Each structure stands twice: as structure tokens, then as C-alpha cells.
Amino acid sequence: MSTATRTDPQSPAPHVADSHDVIRVVGARENNLKDVSIEIPKRRLTVFTGISGSGKSSLVFGTVAAESQRLINETYSAFVQGFMPTLARPEVDVLEGVTTAIIVDQQRMGANPRSTVGTATDANAMLRTLFSRLGQPYVGSPNAFSFNVPSVKASGVMTVERGASKSVRTTFTRTGGMCPRCEGRGAVSDIDLTQLFDDSKSLAEGALTIPGYKGDGWMVRLYTESGFLDPNKPIRDYTGTELHDFLHREPTKVKINGVNLTYEGLVPRVQKSFLSKDPEAMQPHIRAFVDRAVTFTACPGCDGTRLSEAARSSRIGGINIADACAMQISDLAEWIRGLDQPSVAPLLATLLQTLESFVEIGLGYLSLDRPSGTLSGGEAQRVKMIRHLGSSLTDVTYVFDEPTTGLHPHDIQRMNDLLLRLRDKGNTVLVVEHKPETIAIADHVVDLGPGAGTAGGTVCFEGTVEGLRASGTLTGRHLDDRASLKEPVRTPTGTLQIRGASTHNLRDVDVDIPLGVLVVVTGVAGSGKSSLVHGSIPAGAGVVSIDQRPIRGSRRSNPATYTGLLDPIRKAFAKANGVKPALFSANSEGACANCNGAGVVYTDLAMMAGVATTCEECEGRRFQASVLDHHLGGRDISEVLAMSVTEAEEFFGAGEGRTPAAHTILGRLADVGLGYLTLGQPLTTLSGGERQRLKLAAHMAEKGGTYVLDEPTAGLHLADVEQLLGLLDRLVDSGKSVIVIEHHQAVMAHADWIIDLGPGAGHDGGRIVFEGTPADLVASRCGHTGEHLAAYVGQ
């Protein structure tokens, strides 16, 4: 091999192509950004900081990443674009030097019961191929090992049009791996019939107790007027035939009042209308009904593996595909490494690389059969990262939204190494982050603020980490904050006993959780914290659980509707003006007829981004002109919705606008640090930290003696954590018991009692490593948590 030798006496001038070394943003105005202009260096790690709601996500995701995706989509033909999501151009004057953006956000993975860690990462697809090639006995193609593919057999006559048409008798067979009993879900539902109807009553007397089955509605008339049942006969007196028709009859066409309808038994109807839906998308009262009426148990036909008997019969070295998917991924990687099969070597190498990426990213404790809907936000984000770790792509922009969410301080160093590896391959890495450990590794820092909402949206600092420390900005001042250990700690008023907890990886854990104090449950990711708290503390009376599930909401939802604040406000307006409360709802009678209460008119432009223009009739105020003639304390309803929480708290606290019910809810919003939010701001514009605190404020209204919070510091700036600690203290001082699952050292140091699980993750965890006060943990330096907390408080 020959190598050319350079003979140039002097190096040539830099090529013009090498001059594009920054992403230049000029005049960004997305959401609350105020004409932001910055230059982001390429092939460097840039961290965006600032308090929750300061505009970080609007700049990184809403402007840079959104424009990159839009420009890529525009390279496709109009036909292809018609099948893709339409993206509007961000509100920005100039955006130059943008490269292809790969977005790794914190959106929870879909809660579809058929989606697992294996299906979401394509590891299952490779495993199915492996078993179809090496499994003994041979049962079929990869489809024969898929729990999403049913077995199909069909035969009949088929007409073939080739020259003269002729009929051909044919038989079609497809072998799938789906368990026929549970249809690949792994669980079967058992319905408590006493929750569906009162058998002492007749249908005419209102025996049905299912939400929506009321009065003379069609759902009830279907049963009373079908002709199969006596509507005046108590259900307990039904004959065997009548009871079968009532509960299990196959779909049958009936005519009621000249309308053709399909009658079917109550049980299959409830299964189709309630059990086939994502529980997260249900209204609260519907979800409460499902929780009462339905119990899920592992399918007896497949023992919860989702797979048919044939798929489970095929084995490689004594292991079937269900056993492989149930293994901890770190153990599965070890098993794959031991397979010496030259005929499938490329497949084994690719599968092993995927599994090792799980281990490398700190998710080796998961199993491939884990439902993806049960992953936390941090776990879901890291699962999405797996497909990018081994990528050979360079000169792309990776955009991360708080990649350290859900990570113990022990795991953050590993995440930092991954971010630096992506950068060192020649990529631009943009990270929205609050943790000082990740801010410290940045090549470039952009700090937004100075406040949140309308008080934010400007760049307070650009430069190095050392420059940030000396800058005097809110982030700079709090970057080296260290909480001191609490002395003295509170005395418990009782204990909550947990005995023999064995959910997921817990190993018969016995623990007494003190009540009346602030308890922090900690441990590395996957050590069993959520399993102990959510899976073992008896739900129900007295326990208010605030988990990590995101709040859902459309552009019509806002803080006022989500927290229930709008109900007392509407009633106060109605009482003051002698009209109906429905007039003061932009989703009901008071809505502007032109824009249907949206405030804007949307024009769909097919494959191009739709255009939203302010409604000319209501000028964006969402209500009919006649509704705005009604006032409370000199303000109309649109002016009230334009108020900030702080303004509204003052308005509804005294004077003509005094409304105690509204004032109480506003007080909770102010307590969690959302005083700057406007009441009518769409939920779709809130940041992750704002949504987390809005959810906390809504749950504080629930009656209960024990609050369980799952990582309440997610999305919170260092300065906001201080305010959260004050809120937790006020909850405890008011007589509540507060149990917090948390990794943040400031919350650990502030606790009255710490329960540390571990020592590792998965089957290396699930045990109690330490119980006691933070001072005792620091003194003992027990486990990873003790070491990191001691370093944090400087001892």
C-alpha cells in the first residue's frame, strides 16, 4: 500500500467548507423567547441551563431541533410529506449552520400492552430470528416466536385472473407465536360483576352501574328494548338463558325504534369499550371504575409469557425464547456471548452489541419482556439512546432533555462519559440540564432567564463553566450550592410496616417507614425503590401517590382547567351576573362561534405546515362578545384567564372578586413556585418541570395523611429545589407524612430518615442497605449513596 507524500512548501489556506463551525440563531421568539440571538459551537458539548420555564426547551427543541427536522422533511417529495407530521417554521429570523438533529427526549414510551423493552429496541426481532434458525425442535419462521402474530389457517376458492379467469382451491397457513388465551398480552382480566350491576334491581329500575349507562340512554335501551330480556325483572331472578343473553350473548343485529343496532352481552361490551383503551387516556372516574371492576392475573395458558406452547417448546441449549426475554439483560448478554454458532455469527454480534449497550448505559437490570409503559421517564430516554450509541454517524446534532433524570449520583458519571463519547466522534451535543455534575463537563454553557415565563426568555450568560461560576447569574450563584445535614431531625409519630415485599427484584424486604416525618427512599437506578414504595405500600385510605406519569392536555387545557380552578371561577361569574356557569367556558356555550373557543383559526395546508391566525371575531379572547359583557370585580372572564397566578391570588382573595375556593387552589399553585404562570396558558407550552409542579399542586388538594412523591426534583433548577424543600417541610409540619423517592443529594441531606436500597441494580439490588438519619449515613459512608452524600456535604 503506497502513501502519497505532501511536497507543499506551505500549508494551503483553510477551505471555505471548514468555516461553518457554529449554529447561528438570530431573533428566536418561540414561546417566551425574547429575540434571542446566540452562536452555538459545532462539535462541542453545549449545556443549556436556567430555571424551569426560562425558555431552554423553547430554544433547543422548539427552535434548533424543530427547524432541523422541518428542513429534512422538506427534502422529501410532496407525496411522502403528506404521510409525515407537518411542522411549522419556528418563530426565528435566521437559523444557519443547522445539521441533522437526533432528538432524545423524556417522552414516556407508549403504554400499549403489546410494547415491551425488546420490541421497542428491536432486540426481540433479532432474538426471534435466532430461535427460528437454531431452536430445536424447529417450529417455524421468526413469526412463530412473535407474541403479536396469531396463528392463522384458511382454505377456500380463489379466482386467478391470468388470461382466462379460473378458480383455484387453496389453503393458507401462518404460524404465529401469540398465546390464543390472552392474545399475546400475558394477562387475562377477571371482571367483578357486582361492579357492573345491582342484581336486586331490574334494568328499568337502573340496575346498571357502569359509567355512561344511565337513565334512558342508548346503552341502557339496548338491553331493555332488545327483546331478549324482561326489563322489569330483577337480574337475580333471570333464568340461565336470560343471564347468558345478558352477560355473554354473541353480537346480534336488533332494531330499536327503527334504528339498526348491534346487541351483545354486557361482559364483551365492557371489555371492548374499557379494557382495550390505554388507562392513562381515560377520564379519572372511568379509570376509577376500571380499577374497581377489573383485576388482571397472569394468563394460565402461557404463565404470563404471552407466547404459544409451540414457541415455548423450541429451545437453544435448554433455554426457550420466553426464558431469554425474562433474563436480566446483563445475564442474557453473557448467555449470547457463550453461543458459538458460525452460521449466525453476524446476528449474534449485532444482538450482543445491542445488549451490551443496555449494560453500558446502566439498564442492564431490565429484561426484554418488561412492558415499555412501566419505564420511568429517565429509563425511557436511555432506552431511546441505545440505538445511537454504536452509530457511525458523525457531524450530526444530538439533542438531550435532562439525560440524568432518574439517575443516582453514582450513575451520572457514566452518562457524562457517553455524552463526551458522542462529542468526540465529531458530533454537536446539546443538553438541557440542571445537574451541576453535567454542567461541569460542558465546553460551552448558555444560561437563560433571569426568571421564568414572561420574566425569562433572554440569554443571561454564554461562555465557559468557570465564567458561569463568576457571572453572578442565578445558575452561577447556585452552581456550588451544598445543603447541610439537618440537625436535629423530627421524631416519628408512628410507623408504616412493610413485611415480605417481593415485587419485581425485592428480596422479602421487611422495613418500618416512620410516619409524621420526611422520609427519602434512595438507591441506584433499578435498585427497587419504586417497587418498594408504589408496589408494597398499601394503596387506598390515606395515601396520595404522585408518580412520574406525565400530565396530558391539549392546547385547550390550561392550569385553570387542570387544577379545577375554573369551576369556582365560573360559578362566581355566574352568581354575580345571574346567568349560567356554562357561558364562561370556552369549551361550552360561551365559546366564540368562529374559532370554537380556540382563540385561533387553523388552516390545514395538506403536506405543508398548517397556519394558525388569531380569530378576527373574538381577537383571540376565545369567548363570545356577549359573555365578555359580564364582569366580576371589574374584570371579564378573558381578563381573568390572562392574569398570572400571583395576580389572581390577590384578586380572588379580597374585594368584589373574593372567591375562597379559587383562592385556595391559587395558594397551592403559588406554594409550588408557579406564581408566574398565567391561568389560561395552554398546557402544551409548559416545560417538564412546570408540569411536574402543576401535578403536585393538583394532588395537594387530595385528602390523605401520607404523600408519596416520585422524584419531585425532576426538571427543577438548583434554585427551585430550595423552594421544593420548603414545601415538603410545610407538608410535614401540617401533620402529613411525606415519603420521597429521590436521588438529589440536597433532598437526602434535608430528610429526617433515609432508606437506601441496593447495593446494585436488578438482581444485585432489592435489599435494604441502610436505614437511619442522613448524619448516620454520612458517618458510615455506607454504599454508593453514603459516599456521594458525604462528598456532597463536604465531610
Secondary structure by P-SEA (a helix, b strand, c coil): cbbbbbccccccccccccccccccccccccccccbbbbbbbccbbbbbbbcccccccccccccaaaaaaaaaaaaccaaaaaaccccccccccccccccbbbbbcccccccccccccccccaaaaaaaaaaaccccccccccccccccccbbbbbbbbbbbcccbbbbbbbbbbbbccccccccccbbbbbccccccccccccccccccccccccccaaaaaaacccccccccccccccaaaaaaaccccbbbbbcccbbbbbbcaaaaaaaaccccccccccaaaaaaaaaccccccccccccccccccccccccccccaaaaaaccaaaaaaaaaacccccaaaaaaaaaaaaaaaaaacccccccccccccccaaaaaaaaaccccccccccbbbbbccccccccccaaaaaaaaaaaaaaabbbbbbbcccaaaaaaccbbbbcccccccccccccccccaaaaaacccccccccccccccccbbbbbcccccccccccccccbbbbbbbccbbbbbbccccccccccccccccccccccccccbbbbbccccccccccaaaaaaaaaaaaacccccccccccccccccccccccbbbbbccccbbbbccccccccccccccccccccccccaaaaaaccaaaaaaaaaccccccaaaaaaaaaaaaacccccccccccccccaaaaaaaaaaaaccccccbbbbccccccccaaaaaaaaaaaaaaaaabbbbbbbcccaaaaaaccbbbbcccccccccccccccccaaaaaaacccaaaaaaaaaacc
